Amino acid sequence: MTEPRTTADRVVVNTSSIGELRTACDTGLREFLKARGYEEMHTHTDVKLVLGYIGVLFCAIDFAYSWKYPFSQTKWFSYISVSVYAIASVLALVYSYVVQRDTFFVGYNKAKGHIVSAGSRAKQNDPTYRLTLTTRPIRGRQDPPVFNSKPLEVKQPFTTWFYDDGEFAADKFNADIASAIDALLTKKSE
């Protein structure tokens, strides 16, 4: 690769840490999509927060009720609040593993009329970045464009987007991601 950039906004990571490499790529993709006019949707975070707040709310009500009345009168509500908290926590965990999975970005572009989701994986001891991009039309949109319904997977070794010293090669990454996004959004020719 060419020589590293000398700008103040350099991103340098430990090249022997798969987690740091993946996080740098995820952040780079998030910034790239925001620069292209995508607004991030926080639906996954909102669902998990609501479930957490429900559990905490029940426990707070139980605490206030137990503060005012003796335990013998409040133990039935303690059973309920602990059960609700446990159920809400399990639901948040199931939501993370079943619905959200590897998705780290969901964004919409009103002008283009679609939503793009991005999920990534990187296995330990395998320096390959696996990015999965999917798209769908925004609900309720008149005459939505036809998109490829199949997810697009980008699989590249981290060395493609990082210099030897660990600096993130944002220009190369952005070029590869731009071509992947364009391929994802091309209309079916049928």
N, C-alpha and C positions, 0 to 999 in steps of 0.2 A: 504494500500500500504506500501511498504518498506520506510525506512528513505530517506530523500532527499540527493542528491549528494552534495559534497562540492567542486566542481571544480569552476574555475574562470569564466567559460562560462555559468553560470546558467541563465535561463530565468525565471524571477518572475513577475507575473502579478496580478492585482486586480481581485480576483475570483468573485466579484460581478458585474464586467463589462463584458457583453457578447461580446462587441466589442474587448476588449483586449484579451479575451480568443480565439476568432476567429482569430484575427491577429497573435497570437502566433502559433496557429495550421497551418495557411496558410504559415507562414514563415518556420515552421518546415518541412512542406511538400515540399516547394520549395528547401530547403537545402538538404533534403533527395533525391529528384529527381536529383539534380545537382551532388550529391555524387555518384549516380548510373550511371552517364555518360550522362545525358540529358542536352542538351544545350537549353537555354531559347530562344524562338522566341518572338519578340516584335511586331508582326503584328498589334495587337489591338491598342497599343500605337502609332505605326507609322501612322495608318489610322487617328486617332484623331489628331495627330500632324500636318499631312498634311492639314487636313481640317482647323485647327486653323491658320496655316501659310497662307493659301489661303485668309482667311478673313482679317488677319493682313496685308498682302501684299497689298490688295486692299485699305485698309484704309491708309496705308503709302503712296501709290501713290496718293491717294486723298489729303492727307495732303500736300505733296510736290507740287501738282498741285494748290491747294488752296493758298499756300504760295506765289506762283509766280503770280497768276492771281486773279482778284477780284471774289467775291462770285457769282455775277450774271453770270459769264462765267463758273463757276465750279460747280454750284449746280446740274446740270444733272449728273455729275460724282459722286457727293456726294450721290445722290439717289442710284446710281448703287452700289457704294462701301458699303454703309450701308446695302443694300439689299443682296449683296453677303456675307457680314459678318454674317448677320442674318441667311441666308440659310445655310452657312457652320456650324454655331453653332448648328442649329437645326439638321443638318445631323449628326454631332458628337454626339449629345444627342440621336438621334434615333439609331445610331450605337451602343452606349453603352447599351441601353435598349433592342434592338432587336437581335443584333449579339453577342456582348460580354457577356451580362447578368452577371452571377455570376463568370465567368471565371477569375481566377487570375494567372494561369500558363498554358502556352502552350510550350512544349518542344519536341525536337526530339532527337533520338538516331540513328545515321547513321549506327552503327554496327548492331543494331537489326532491323533497317528498319521501324521504326514506329514513330508516333507522339502521345504524351499523352497530353490531356487537363484535367485541374482540376478546378472545380468550387465549391464554398462553400456557405452555407447559415446558418444563425443562427437567429431565431426569438427572438424578445424581450420577456423577461420573460419566455423563454423556453431554459434551458441550455443544448441544444442538438446541436452537430456539425453535419451538413449534408454535406457530401463531395460527389461530383459526378465526376467520372473518366470516360473518354472516350478515345478511341484510334482509329487510322486509319493508313494505310500504307503511307509511303512517296510517293508522286507523282513521276511517271516516273521510279519507281524501278522495275527491272526485277523480275518476279515471286514473288510478295509480299506474305508474309505469311498471312494466314487467321486468323483474330481476331474476337472476339466476337463483334458484331456490336451494341449490346445493352449496354447502359451506366451502370456502376456499381455504386451503391450508398452505401456509408458507413455512418451509422447513429449511433453515440455514444454520451453519455453524456460527458460533459467536465470533469467531475470528474474522468473519466477513465484515462485521460492523465495529470492531475494536482494533486499535493499534496495539503494538507490542507492549507499550507502557500502560495500557489499560484505558486509554482515552477513547471515548465513544465517537465514532465516525458518523455524526448525525446526517451529513449530506448523502452518504452512501445508503444509510438506513432509510432516509426519507425518499430517496429515489426508488428503492426496492418496494417500499410500502405504497408509494404512489402508483406504481405499476400494478401492484396487487389489488389496490382499491379500484383502480380503473377496470381491471379485468372482472372484478366482482360486480361492478355496477353496469357493465355492458348489457344491453338488452339482448334477449334471445332473438335470434334471426330465424323466426318461423312464420 
